[in-house]
Amino acid sequence: MRGKDPETGEFLSPSRSDQRRAALDVLALGGRLAVLTDAQLEKLPIPESLMPHILETRRITAHIAHKRQLQFLAKQMRREDEETLDAIRDALDEKGEASRKEVAAMHRVEAWRDRLIDGGDEALAEFLDAFPQSDRQRLRTLVRNAIEERNRNKPPRAFREIYQVVREAMQAAPEEGNGE
C-alpha cells in the first residue's frame, strides 16, 4: 500500500499505474534490444549480465515462448539501475538520429546528382559556387557521360561516379551549400 506522508500529504511511492508504465517501458526497450544484430549490440552500453538474456530472447522464435522470454528479459532489466537503462536508451536514440541524418545527407547528394544531370551548365555552376573545391572538368565529363549512358541504356557507371564526387565534395565542406 502506498500511504501518504502525514506532514506534506504527498504519496510515499509511485502509483501502480506509474509502476506499470515503467515496466512496460522497460519491456519495450527489451524488445528493441532483442531485434538488434550482434554488431549493434556491441556498440551499446549493455551490462554483461543482460547479454545472455538478450541473445536467448533473439534465439527463441515461437510466439508465446518468445513473449515469455521477452518478459523475463524485462524482469532482468528492471533489476539494473535506472542510469544504465537511460544510457542504453540514449545510445539507441543517438543511433536513430544519426541514421536519419545519414539518410538526409544521402538524399541531398542524390538531389544534387539529379540536378547536375538534368540541369545542365546552370546546375553545374550552382554546384561549383556551393563547393568551389570540386573539379569542374571531371564533373562536367561525368555529367556528359551519364547523359550518354542514359540515352544508350548502358550501365550507369558515370551516374554512380557523380554520386561519389558530389558526396566527397559535400563531406569536405559540410557547412557550405548542403541545402538546395
N, C-alpha and C positions, 0 to 999 in steps of 0.2 A: 504494500500500500504506500502511496506517495507521501501523504501527510503535508502539513503546512508548518512553516516557521512561525512560532507564536508571536514573535516580535514584529516581523515585517509582513507576514501574511503571504509570502511567496512560497511556491511549491518547492519541495526539497529535491526532487528528482524529475527527470523528463517524463512526460506522459506516455502512456502505452502507444498512442498514435505516433509520437515522436520516435520512440524506440523502434516501432515497426518501420517507419520511413527510413531510419538509419540502416536497419537490417536489409531492407530492400535495395537501398543504395549500394551496400557492400555486395549484395547478390548480383546486381547489375555490373559492378566493377569486376567481379569474378568471371562473369560471362564474357566481358570484353577481353579479359586476360586469357581465357580458355581458347579463343579463336586466333590468337597471335602465333606467329611462327617462332621457332627457336631463336632466330637472329633478332627478332623484335623483342622477345622476352629478355634477352641478354642485355639490351640497352636500357632496360627499366630497372629501377632500384628495388627489386623484389628480394625479400629475405630468403635465405636458403631453405628455411623450414617450410615455405609455401611452394617452392618449385615442384617437389614430387606430387603435391595435390593438384597443381595446375596441369602437369603433364598427364596425370591419371584422368583428370576430367576431360582433357582433349582426346585421350585414347578411347574412352567409352563412347560408343555411338548409339546404342539402344536408347530410345527416347526417355523412358521412365528412369532407367539406370543413370543416364547422363544427368537428368534433372536432380536425382538424389545425390549424385556425386558433386554437382554444382552447389547444392545446398550445404554439403559437407565442407566444400572449399570455402564458402562464405562464412561458415562457422569458424573455420581455422583463421580466416582473415580478420574476423571480429576480435580475435584474441590479440592481434597486433595492436600497437598503439596507433592513435589517430594520426600522428605525424608521418608514420610510414605509409599509411593509406593515402594521405594527402600528397605525399611525394610521388606515389605511383600515379595518382590522378593527374597531377601537374605534368608529369612526363608524358602521359598519354595525350593530354590536351595540347602540349607543345608539338607533339608529333603530328597531330591533326592540323594544327595551324601551319606547321612547316609544309605539310603536304598540300594544303590549299594554296600557299604562297608559290610552291613549285609549279603547280598546275596553272596558276595565273601567269607566271613568268613564261611558261611554255606556250600559253595562248597568245601572249604578247609577241613572242618570237614568230609564231605561225602567222599572226596577223601582218607583221612586217614583211614576212616572206611573200605572202599573197599580194600585199600592196606593191612590193617590188616587181613581181611578175606581171601583175595586171595594170600597174600604174605607169609604167614606162619611165622616162627620164625625170619626170616631176617627182615620182615616189623615190627614185634613187637620190635626187638632190635633197629631198627632205631627210632621208635616212643619213646621208653624209653630213648634213647640218647637225643632226642629233648625235651622230657618232663619227666625229671627224678623224679618228684614228683608223677607220676602216680603209681597206684597199679598194679604191674606186675602180680601177681597171679589172681586177679579179671579179669583183661583184658584178660589173656590167657584163663581163664574159659569161659568168654563171647564169645571169638572168636571160641572156640571149640563148644560151644552150638549153635552159629549162623550157623556154617557149618552143624551141625547135623540137625538143623531146616530146612535149605535149602534143604538138601538131602531127608528129610522125608516129605517135603511140609507142614510143620507146620507153624502156625502164627509166624511172625518174632519178637518175644519178645526180644531175646538176641541181634538181629540185631539193634533194637531201643535202647537198653541199651548201646551198644557200642557207638552209636552216642552221647548219653548223657555223657558218661565217657570221650570221646575224646573232646567234646565241653567244658566240665568243665576244663579239663587239658589245653586246648588252651586258655581259658579265664584266668586261673590262671597265665599263663606265656605268655602274648600276644607278647612280643618282641622276645621270643625264638622260633625258629623252626616252624613258621607259614608257611613257604614255604615248597615245597615238594622236 
